[in-house]
Amino acid sequence: MLVDAFGSIICKARVGLDLTRDAVARGADVPMRRLERLEACDQHPSEAEAARLASVLALAPGPLWRIAEGNWHPQPVPQEKNGLIVHTMAVRQPDGRVSNCHLAGYEGDEEAIVIDPGGEPDCILAELDRRGWCPRYVALTHGHAAHVGGLRPILDEWGVSVLVSAAEIPAIGWSDGRFHEVKPGETLTLGRYWVKSLFTPGHTPGGISFLLDHACFVGDSLFAGTIGEATIPNGHRMLLDALKREVMTLPPDTRLFPGHGPNTMVGEEREHNPFFAK
């Protein structure tokens, strides 16, 4: 299931562009009450309404309409590619929220990386043991609780380095000597391979995506068919610019692993994401 429906997408775009609902309603020739219902996902748009709203909100009309109709979902993303295995776990926090935790390692290697251990650390540790993987790093795309809630038990078990942006540590609320403050573009080794940090702020001040071979772990900066919610001033534009520069320029067969919802690929998002498609 996609993270954002039609109404959530147009609302996210409107707020991100700092447009009032009245301005969008007038610009798209949609009655105010109708726009309110559309944003609340209480009503379904017509194709003409979707096209007019897309024009006002700088969205691609075709992809937006396909999402409104429920006619697009990303193709299944392979777990293994070029020897790199990525296992996605839907983990639950104590408050019931669910997020994606990703485990990645190369076939035949013991070293692995854990991305965004948001909850259920016992399940994460059990899966690492089942696969015979020894984590070298835990990578945090950002500091929200839904993505770091299971961190402490993993550190207690393995004592690995935590890759995190310095700007995200206040949100985590604690730190220790195992935190490695990654810089944009920094590359670290993982066994015979490497992991590179890509600066993708906007959802949070220090958002980082992690590129490992032809797999990119994007946290809450991007979801299938949409982008993350900006939580900082000018975050919407900052996030769009960062994603266009750092993620959408990757090869189209690059696998994308977000913090929520289904996995996707760069080529899919270039064609079907209303924020990026032409």
C-alpha positions in Angstrom: 0.0 0.0 0.0 1.3 3.5 -0.9 2.1 5.9 1.9 0.2 8.8 0.3 -3.1 8.8 -1.5 -4.1 11.5 -3.9 -5.4 13.8 -1.2 -2.3 13.5 0.9 -0.1 14.3 -2.1 -1.9 17.5 -3.1 -2.0 18.6 0.5 1.7 17.9 1.0 2.5 19.8 -2.2 0.3 22.8 -1.3 1.8 23.1 2.2 5.3 22.7 0.9 4.8 25.4 -1.7 3.3 27.7 1.1 0.1 28.1 -0.8 -3.2 28.7 1.0 -6.1 26.4 0.3 -8.0 29.4 -1.0 -5.3 30.2 -3.5 -5.2 26.6 -4.8 -8.9 26.4 -5.0 -9.1 29.6 -7.1 -6.1 28.6 -9.3 -7.5 25.2 -10.0 -11.1 26.3 -10.3 -12.1 23.8 -7.5 -14.6 24.9 -4.9 -13.0 25.4 -1.5 -15.2 22.8 0.3 -14.5 20.4 -2.5 -10.7 20.9 -2.1 -11.0 20.4 1.6 -12.8 17.0 1.0 -10.2 16.0 -1.6 -7.3 16.7 0.7 -9.0 14.8 3.5 -9.4 11.8 1.1 -13.2 11.9 1.6 -13.9 12.4 -2.1 -12.5 11.2 -5.4 -11.4 13.8 -8.0 -12.4 13.9 -11.6 -9.5 13.6 -14.1 -10.0 17.3 -15.1 -9.8 18.4 -11.4 -6.7 16.3 -10.9 -5.1 17.9 -14.0 -5.9 21.5 -12.8 -4.6 20.8 -9.3 -1.4 19.3 -10.7 -0.8 22.4 -12.8 -1.2 24.7 -9.8 0.9 22.4 -7.5 3.8 21.7 -9.9 2.9 18.0 -10.1 2.9 15.7 -13.1 -0.8 15.2 -14.0 -0.6 11.7 -15.5 1.1 10.0 -12.5 -1.1 12.0 -10.1 -4.2 10.7 -11.8 -3.0 7.1 -11.9 -2.4 7.2 -8.2 -5.9 8.8 -7.7 -7.4 5.9 -9.7 -5.3 3.3 -7.9 -3.7 2.2 -11.2 -0.1 2.4 -10.1 2.0 0.5 -7.6 5.7 -0.1 -7.9 6.9 -3.3 -9.4 8.3 -5.9 -7.0 11.8 -5.0 -6.1 14.3 -8.0 -6.0 15.8 -8.8 -2.7 19.1 -9.7 -4.3 21.0 -7.8 -7.1 24.7 -7.9 -8.0 25.3 -10.1 -4.9 23.8 -7.5 -2.5 21.0 -8.9 -0.5 18.5 -6.5 1.2 16.0 -7.8 3.7 13.2 -5.4 4.6 11.4 -5.9 7.9 8.3 -4.1 9.0 9.0 -3.3 12.7 6.5 -2.0 15.2 7.1 0.6 17.9 5.5 0.4 21.4 2.9 3.0 20.2 1.9 0.8 17.3 3.5 2.7 14.5 5.2 0.6 11.8 8.3 1.5 9.9 10.8 -0.3 7.6 14.1 -1.6 8.9 16.5 -2.8 6.2 19.3 -5.4 6.7 21.9 -5.5 3.9 24.9 -7.7 3.2 26.8 -9.3 0.3 26.3 -12.9 -0.5 29.2 -14.9 1.0 30.3 -12.1 3.3 29.6 -11.9 7.0 29.6 -8.1 7.4 26.3 -6.4 7.1 24.6 -3.0 7.8 21.4 -2.3 9.6 19.4 0.7 8.4 16.8 2.4 10.7 16.1 -0.1 13.5 12.9 1.5 14.5 11.6 -1.2 16.9 11.4 -4.9 17.7 15.2 -5.2 18.2 14.9 -8.9 19.2 13.4 -9.7 15.8 16.2 -7.7 14.1 18.9 -9.5 16.0 17.3 -12.9 15.4 17.2 -12.2 11.6 20.9 -11.2 11.6 21.7 -14.5 13.4 19.6 -16.5 11.0 21.5 -15.1 8.1 24.9 -15.4 9.7 25.4 -11.7 9.4 27.6 -9.6 11.8 26.6 -5.9 11.5 29.5 -3.5 11.1 27.3 -0.4 11.1 23.9 0.8 12.1 22.9 3.6 9.7 20.3 6.1 10.7 18.7 8.2 7.9 17.3 10.6 10.5 16.6 10.8 14.2 12.8 10.3 14.5 11.8 7.7 17.2 10.1 5.5 14.6 13.5 4.9 13.1 15.8 4.6 16.1 13.6 3.0 18.7 15.5 -0.4 18.5 19.0 1.1 18.5 20.2 0.6 22.1 19.7 -3.2 22.3 21.5 -3.7 19.0 24.4 -1.6 20.2 24.4 -3.6 23.5 24.6 -6.8 21.5 27.1 -5.9 18.9 28.8 -2.6 19.8 28.9 -1.4 16.2 29.5 2.1 14.8 26.4 4.2 14.3 26.4 6.3 11.1 24.4 9.4 11.7 24.3 13.1 10.8 25.4 15.4 13.6 22.2 17.5 13.0 20.1 14.4 13.9 21.6 13.6 17.3 19.5 16.1 19.2 16.3 14.4 17.9 17.7 11.0 19.1 18.2 12.4 22.5 21.4 10.6 23.4 24.8 9.7 22.0 28.0 7.9 22.9 31.4 7.2 21.5 30.1 4.7 18.9 28.3 7.4 17.0 30.1 8.3 13.8 29.0 11.7 12.5 28.9 11.2 8.7 29.6 14.0 6.3 27.8 14.4 3.0 29.5 12.3 0.3 31.6 10.4 2.9 32.4 6.8 1.9 33.1 4.0 4.3 34.1 0.4 3.6 31.8 -2.5 4.2 33.7 -5.8 3.8 35.1 -5.6 0.2 32.6 -2.9 -0.7 31.6 0.6 0.4 28.7 2.7 1.7 28.3 6.3 0.7 26.3 9.0 2.5 24.0 11.3 0.4 22.8 14.5 2.0 19.0 14.6 1.7 17.7 17.1 4.2 14.2 18.6 4.2 12.1 16.0 6.1 14.6 16.7 8.9 17.6 19.1 9.1 20.3 16.4 8.7 18.6 13.7 6.7 21.0 11.2 5.1 20.4 8.6 2.5 22.9 5.7 2.2 24.0 4.3 -1.1 25.3 0.8 -1.2 26.1 -0.5 -4.7 22.8 -0.3 -6.6 20.7 0.1 -3.5 19.8 3.4 -1.8 18.2 3.7 1.6 16.2 6.9 1.6 14.5 6.9 5.0 11.5 9.3 5.0 12.9 11.6 2.3 11.1 9.6 -0.5 8.3 7.0 -0.6 6.9 5.2 -3.6 4.9 7.8 -5.6 5.6 10.7 -3.2 8.1 12.5 -1.0 8.5 12.9 2.7 6.8 15.7 4.7 8.9 18.7 5.3 9.4 19.5 9.0 11.8 22.5 8.8 11.5 25.9 7.1 11.9 25.7 3.3 12.2 21.9 3.8 9.9 21.1 0.8 12.1 22.8 -1.7 15.3 21.6 0.1 14.0 18.0 -0.1 13.0 18.2 -3.7 16.4 19.7 -4.7 18.3 17.1 -2.7 16.4 14.2 -4.1 16.7 15.5 -7.7 20.4 16.0 -7.2 21.4 12.9 -5.2 18.8 10.2 -5.8 17.0 10.8 -9.1 20.4 11.0 -10.9 21.2 7.4 -9.9 20.9 4.7 -12.6 17.2 3.7 -13.2 17.7 0.2 -11.9 18.9 1.5 -8.5 16.7 -0.1 -5.8 15.2 2.4 -3.3 14.4 1.4 0.2 12.2 3.9 2.1 11.3 4.1 5.8 7.7 3.3 5.1 5.6 1.6 2.4 6.8 -0.5 -0.5 10.3 -0.5 -1.9 10.7 1.0 -5.4 13.3 1.9 -8.0 14.7 5.1 -9.4 13.3 4.4 -12.9 9.8 3.8 -11.4 9.9 7.1 -9.5 11.2 9.1 -12.5 8.1 7.9 -14.4 5.4 7.5 -11.8 6.2 9.9 -8.9 4.1 13.2 -9.5 6.9 15.2 -7.9 9.5 14.1 -10.4 7.9 12.7 -13.5 7.7 15.0 -16.5 
